[in-house]
Amino acid sequence: MVSATSAKTMDVAMSELEQLRGSHHCIGTGRAIADLIFKLVHGQAVSNGGTISAEETLSLKAQFFLSLPSGIDFFEKINRQCMHASRGAADDPLSRQNILPTLLTVCTKSSAEHAFRLQIEKSKAIWLKSFFQGLSEVVRRNLNEESWQNLIAAYVHTAELKKANMQVLDVLARHDVKAILADGLAPLYKVFESDKIAKSISAQINNVIAREYNVTGPSIVKITDEELITFLTMAQKEMPIRSPEPSLGNHSALA
C-alpha cells in the first residue's frame, strides 16, 4: 500500500523538517500521513465514479493499517530527525539494525553476564553490546526473509497498539516474536552436539567483537568455545521462550 510515490512524498516531507527541537516534527509527520490517507481515499472515490461508501472507507482503513510495516523506513527517518533535533545521541533500540540485539539482550543478559565475566571485567559492561551484535548477526542468518519481515511487522503493530508507552517486553510478549526468535536460535544449540559448530559460531561472534575493539589474534575480549556453550546452556533456561527445532522455512549458515 505504501507505494514508491507515497514514499517519495514522505521523503519530501522529511526534507522540509528543520533541525530544530519542537512540535513541528510531529506536525510534519502528521501531515505526511494525512496526505497519504487522503490520497488513498481520493483514489478509491475516483475509481468508483466520484463516490465512496462507508464500507469502502473502513476497508481502506484496514488496508492502511496492514501496510504500516512497509513504511518502517519512513518511521526510522522521522526518529533520527527528531533525535538529531533534540541533540539526542541514543540509538533507536528497535530499529531494523538494533531490534535483534535488543531482544536478545533482554532475553539473555544474565546468562551473558555470567558466562563472559572475564570480558566484562576487562572491558566493562559495554562489551556486551559487541557480543549481542555478533550473536544477532548469527541469528539473523538463520532467519529467512519472510521471518525477518514478520518480526518487523510485529514491532510496528505493537507500536500501533501501545504507542509511546510501548516497552521491549510488549514486543517479546507476542507469540509470533517468540517463535521467530526460537527459530533463529535453534541452530545454535547444535553446539552441544558438535565442536565444529561451536567453533564456527564463536568465530562469527568474535569477528564482530574484534572489529569493534580493533584487535587481531588472541585477545581477552574474544569469547572461547567453552564460554559460548556455558552461555547457551544458561540461555535456554533464562529465555521466556522455548527453542524448538528450526522450521523448514528457515536456513542455517552455521554448517
C-alpha positions in Angstrom: 0.0 0.0 0.0 2.9 2.4 0.7 3.9 2.9 -2.9 7.2 4.3 -4.2 5.3 7.5 -5.0 4.0 7.7 -1.4 7.4 7.0 0.0 8.7 9.9 -2.2 6.0 12.2 -0.7 7.2 11.1 2.8 10.8 11.9 1.9 9.8 15.4 0.7 8.0 16.0 4.0 11.1 14.8 5.8 13.4 17.2 3.9 11.1 20.1 5.0 11.6 19.4 8.7 14.1 21.8 10.1 16.8 20.6 12.6 15.1 22.5 15.4 13.5 21.0 18.5 9.8 21.4 18.6 6.3 20.2 17.7 6.9 20.8 14.0 8.4 17.3 13.7 5.2 15.7 14.9 3.2 18.2 12.7 5.2 17.4 9.7 4.8 13.6 10.3 1.1 14.1 10.8 0.8 16.0 7.5 2.7 13.4 5.6 0.5 10.6 6.9 -2.7 12.6 6.3 -1.6 13.3 2.7 -1.2 9.6 2.2 -4.5 8.6 3.7 -6.5 11.2 1.7 -4.7 10.1 -1.4 -5.9 6.6 -0.9 -9.5 7.8 -0.2 -9.4 10.0 -3.3 -8.1 7.2 -5.5 -10.9 4.9 -4.3 -13.5 7.6 -4.9 -12.2 8.3 -8.4 -12.3 4.6 -9.3 -15.9 4.5 -8.1 -17.0 7.4 -10.3 -16.8 10.0 -7.5 -18.3 8.3 -4.5 -17.1 6.1 -1.7 -19.2 4.1 0.7 -18.8 3.8 4.5 -17.8 0.1 4.0 -15.1 1.1 1.5 -13.8 3.7 3.9 -13.4 1.1 6.6 -11.8 -1.3 4.1 -9.2 1.4 3.2 -8.5 2.0 6.9 -7.8 -1.7 7.4 -5.6 -1.8 4.4 -3.7 1.2 5.6 -3.0 -0.3 9.0 -1.9 -3.5 7.4 0.5 -1.6 5.2 2.2 0.2 8.1 5.2 -2.2 8.3 6.2 -1.3 4.8 6.7 2.3 6.0 9.3 1.3 8.5 12.0 3.2 6.6 9.9 6.4 6.9 9.4 5.9 10.6 13.1 5.3 11.3 13.9 8.5 9.4 11.5 10.5 11.5 13.0 9.1 14.6 16.5 10.0 13.5 15.3 13.5 12.6 13.8 14.1 16.0 16.8 12.7 17.8 19.1 14.9 15.9 17.0 18.0 16.5 16.8 17.2 20.2 20.6 16.6 20.3 19.9 13.0 21.4 22.7 10.5 20.9 21.0 7.3 21.8 20.3 4.7 19.1 16.8 3.5 18.4 16.8 0.1 20.2 14.1 -1.3 18.0 15.3 -0.1 14.6 15.9 -2.7 12.0 19.6 -2.6 12.8 19.1 -3.0 16.5 16.0 -5.0 17.1 17.6 -8.4 17.3 20.5 -7.3 19.6 17.9 -5.6 21.8 15.5 -8.5 22.0 18.4 -11.0 22.6 19.9 -8.7 25.3 16.6 -8.5 27.2 16.2 -12.3 27.0 19.7 -13.5 27.9 21.6 -10.7 29.5 22.0 -12.5 32.9 23.4 -15.6 31.1 25.9 -13.4 29.2 27.0 -11.6 32.4 27.8 -15.0 34.0 29.4 -16.7 31.0 31.6 -13.8 30.0 32.7 -12.4 33.4 36.3 -12.1 32.3 35.5 -10.0 29.2 33.1 -7.7 31.2 35.7 -7.3 34.0 38.3 -6.3 31.4 36.1 -4.1 29.2 33.2 -3.2 31.4 29.5 -3.8 30.7 29.7 -2.0 27.3 31.4 -5.2 26.0 28.0 -6.9 26.0 26.9 -4.6 23.2 29.5 -6.1 20.8 28.7 -9.6 21.9 25.0 -9.3 21.3 25.7 -7.6 18.0 27.7 -10.6 17.0 25.1 -13.0 18.3 22.3 -11.2 16.5 24.2 -11.5 13.2 24.4 -15.2 13.6 20.7 -15.4 14.5 19.8 -13.2 11.5 21.5 -15.5 9.1 19.3 -18.3 10.5 16.1 -16.4 9.6 14.6 -16.4 6.1 13.3 -13.1 4.7 9.7 -13.9 5.5 10.5 -14.4 9.2 12.5 -11.2 9.2 9.7 -9.1 7.7 7.3 -10.7 10.1 9.5 -9.6 13.0 9.5 -6.0 11.8 5.7 -6.2 11.2 5.2 -7.5 14.8 7.2 -4.5 16.1 5.2 -2.0 14.1 1.8 -3.5 15.1 2.9 -3.5 18.7 3.8 0.2 18.4 0.4 0.9 16.9 -1.3 -0.5 20.0 1.0 0.7 22.7 2.1 3.9 21.1 4.5 6.0 23.2 4.1 3.6 26.2 5.5 0.6 24.3 8.2 -1.4 26.0 10.6 -4.1 24.7 8.7 -6.6 26.8 5.5 -5.8 24.8 7.2 -7.0 21.7 8.6 -10.1 23.4 5.1 -10.9 24.7 3.9 -11.7 21.2 3.8 -15.4 20.2 5.0 -14.7 16.7 8.1 -12.9 18.0 8.8 -15.7 20.4 8.5 -18.2 17.5 10.8 -16.2 15.3 13.5 -15.9 18.0 13.2 -19.6 18.7 13.7 -20.4 15.0 16.8 -18.1 14.8 18.4 -19.6 18.0 17.6 -23.2 17.4 20.6 -24.0 15.2 22.9 -22.5 17.8 22.0 -25.3 20.3 23.8 -27.8 18.0 27.0 -26.7 19.8 26.1 -29.3 22.3 26.5 -31.9 19.6 29.4 -30.7 17.6 32.7 -28.9 18.5 32.9 -27.8 14.8 29.7 -25.9 15.1 30.8 -24.3 18.4 34.0 -23.1 16.8 32.0 -21.7 13.8 29.6 -19.7 15.9 32.2 -18.4 18.3 34.4 -17.4 15.4 31.5 -15.5 13.8 30.8 -13.6 17.0 34.5 -13.0 17.6 34.8 -11.4 14.2 32.3 -8.7 15.3 34.0 -8.2 18.7 37.4 -8.0 17.1 36.1 -5.4 14.6 34.7 -3.3 17.4 37.8 -3.5 19.6 40.3 -3.4 16.6 42.1 -6.5 17.7 43.7 -9.3 15.8 44.8 -12.7 17.1 44.1 -14.0 20.6 42.5 -11.4 23.0 40.7 -11.3 26.3 37.8 -9.5 24.6 37.1 -12.6 22.5 35.0 -15.5 23.6 36.0 -19.1 23.8 34.0 -22.1 22.7 33.6 -23.2 26.3 32.2 -19.8 27.3 29.8 -19.9 24.4 28.5 -23.3 25.5 28.1 -22.0 29.1 26.1 -19.1 27.8 23.8 -21.1 25.6 23.2 -23.6 28.4 22.1 -20.9 30.7 20.2 -19.0 28.0 18.0 -22.0 27.4 16.7 -21.7 30.9 16.7 -17.9 31.1 14.7 -17.1 27.9 11.0 -16.7 28.2 10.5 -18.9 25.1 11.1 -22.5 24.2 13.6 -23.2 21.4 12.1 -25.8 19.1 13.9 -27.4 16.1 14.4 -24.9 13.3 11.4 -24.7 10.9 11.7 -26.0 7.4 11.3 -22.4 6.1 14.5 -21.2 7.7 18.1 -22.0 6.8 21.2 -22.1 8.8 24.6 -20.5 7.9 26.4 -22.5 10.6 27.5 -25.5 8.6 
